[in-house]
Amino acid sequence: MVTRVSFRVHGQVQGVSFRYFTKKKANSYNLTGWVRNTSNGKVEGEVQGEEDGVQKLLKDIDKGPTHAHVVKLEKSEIEVVEGEIGFEVRH
């Protein structure tokens, strides 16, 4: 079943390649969506795909890349976007 989740990551998550880590993991699970830095020091995004892949990605970003320190991961299911292709880093 295809699902879509909106997420926001709190902690030391900017300047540690978090967005590119997220993109690499999302691509490895064949997921679509996007990720970006926020102006208040967080990382946010949306991810879509088969539920098991989405859950694997959420687990990965809850841990983060080597130099990140994730304090909190907020997530909520949202409506699926039809026709989305790929996973992108937004600026």
Order of alpha helices (4+ residues) and beta strands (2+ residues): beta-alpha-beta-beta-alpha-beta-beta
